[in-house]
């Protein structure tokens, strides 16, 4: 398994970043019942898009779960997702996978992106709200404000 941050720096509050996770079955047999879990870093949120090449993926409360029914020996599958940076600090993320069969090499079932600083403004003040019930910009929220508890 490998995990990559596809978006190039600089990383700033309110910008989007895209990750790519590749599951690869290195054998020796087919794998089944594969579940990948990715707990999103506290600095990101607001899943913008998610696309799996196989199986089904969902997100709930900052946790992405990707279920792949089977993967033949030597085969691979990908999950690409985009999130929005909602807080300053550093950007780092880890994912891990497991299947039903005994795995001869557990070391390649987890991957973590490099810890990278989020630069620029630590908060983002939006200039538009659209309270139309579509789930986007329905409320006035200032990303990054939680870093300054006295300003709430």
C-alpha positions, 0 to 999 in steps of 0.5 A, spaced: 500 500 500 502 507 498 499 513 500 501 520 496 499 527 497 498 529 490 497 537 491 503 541 490 505 546 496 504 551 498 498 548 503 494 554 506 488 554 510 481 553 506 485 550 500 484 543 497 488 537 497 488 531 494 490 524 496 491 518 492 492 511 496 494 505 492 492 498 494 497 493 491 496 485 492 504 483 492 501 476 493 502 470 493 495 469 493 488 473 492 486 477 497 479 478 499 475 482 504 480 488 504 478 494 508 482 500 508 481 505 514 484 513 513 483 517 519 483 524 517 488 529 520 484 534 525 487 540 520 483 537 514 475 536 513 470 537 509 471 532 504 470 535 497 470 528 492 472 521 493 473 516 487 475 509 488 477 504 482 474 498 485 469 497 491 466 502 495 468 508 499 465 512 505 466 517 510 463 519 516 466 523 522 473 524 519 474 517 518 474 514 511 473 507 510 474 503 503 472 496 502 474 492 496 471 485 495 477 482 492 484 483 489 488 478 485 495 477 486 499 482 482 493 487 482 492 494 484 486 499 486 486 506 487 482 511 492 483 518 490 480 523 495 480 531 496 479 535 502 479 542 504 484 544 509 481 547 515 486 549 520 494 551 520 499 547 523 502 541 519 499 536 514 500 529 515 496 523 514 496 515 515 492 509 512 492 502 513 489 496 510 487 489 512 484 483 508 481 476 511 487 472 508 494 471 512 499 476 510 506 474 509 508 482 510 504 486 514 509 492 514 506 494 507 499 495 510 500 502 512 503 508 509 503 515 512 505 522 508 510 526 510 509 531 515 508 538 511 507 545 514 501 549 512 503 556 510 500 562 510 494 565 513 491 561 519 484 563 518 480 564 512 474 568 512 469 567 507 466 572 503 459 569 501 454 564 504 448 561 501 443 558 506 440 554 500 440 547 504 445 544 499 450 543 504 455 548 501 456 554 505 450 554 508 453 557 515 458 562 516 464 558 518 471 561 519 476 555 518 482 556 523 478 560 528 478 554 533 486 555 534 484 562 537 479 560 543 478 567 546 475 569 539 469 564 539 
